[in-house]
Amino acid sequence: MASEALTINNRITLAGWELTEQFVLAGGPGGQNVNKVSTAVQLFFDIRNSPSLSERVKINALALSGRRVSKDGVLMIEASRFRSQDRNREDARDRLRELLQKAAEPPPPPRRATRPTKGSVERRLKEKSGRSGVKKMRSRPADD
């Protein structure tokens, strides 16, 4: 169990009981330490049942998570980049924070439909007629 709360932004703070951490053996650099100490961290966060997140943020987070989220809506972030358990733990928490910050961003403003300018229409038609002329020149000459 993760003990301290994780602050995402000024509106969202995850309580410590919402996060579950599991330490596993990691491969990679570290010498004999790799075989003896569980330095890799698996951070679990139940997105669907979190009381800290709004529905919009939950939906966005599930979409951004991709294959890292289970069918039950539990996100698993695995961090084994560093040799120490503490740095991997911080890395996993930072990655969760970044994902939820991105999910909490406001949606982009709706696109306003605009008409093409007169000049752009004329340029497009001129280009089309030019291409047409090039293709006509490639064809066999007509018999007169």
BELFENUR-V522491 format. One record per backbone hydrogen bond with DSSP energy under -1.0 kcal/mol. CO is the residue of the C=O (numbers start at 1). NH is the residue of the N-H. E is the energy in kcal/mol with one decimal. If there is no record, write none. Layout:
# BELFENUR-V522491
co->(CO/CO)
nh->(NH/NH)
e->(E/E)
This chain:
# BELFENUR-V522491
co->(6/12/12/14/15/19/20/22/24/30/31/32/33/37/40/41/42/43/44/45/45/47/54/55/56/57/58/59/60/61/65/68/70/73/74/75/77/79/84/85/86/87/88/89/90/91/92/93/94/95/96/97/98/99/100/117/118/119/120/121/122/123/124/125/126/127/128/129/130/131/132/133/134)
nh->(14/8/9/6/18/2/44/42/40/33/34/36/37/39/24/79/22/77/20/47/75/50/58/59/60/61/62/63/64/65/68/76/73/47/70/45/43/41/88/89/90/91/92/93/94/95/96/97/98/99/100/101/102/103/104/121/122/123/124/125/126/127/128/129/130/131/132/133/134/135/136/137/138)
e->(-3.1/-2.3/-1.6/-2.5/-1.3/-1.7/-3.5/-3.1/-1.7/-1.3/-1.2/-1.1/-2.7/-1.3/-2.3/-2.9/-2.1/-2.6/-2.3/-1.2/-3.3/-1.3/-2.4/-2.5/-2.3/-2.7/-2.5/-2.0/-2.4/-1.9/-1.7/-2.2/-1.5/-1.9/-2.3/-2.2/-3.2/-2.5/-1.8/-2.3/-2.3/-2.2/-2.4/-2.1/-2.5/-2.2/-2.0/-2.3/-2.6/-2.1/-2.4/-2.4/-2.2/-2.0/-1.6/-2.0/-2.3/-2.5/-2.2/-2.4/-2.5/-2.4/-2.2/-2.4/-2.2/-2.4/-2.3/-2.3/-2.0/-2.3/-2.2/-2.0/-1.0)
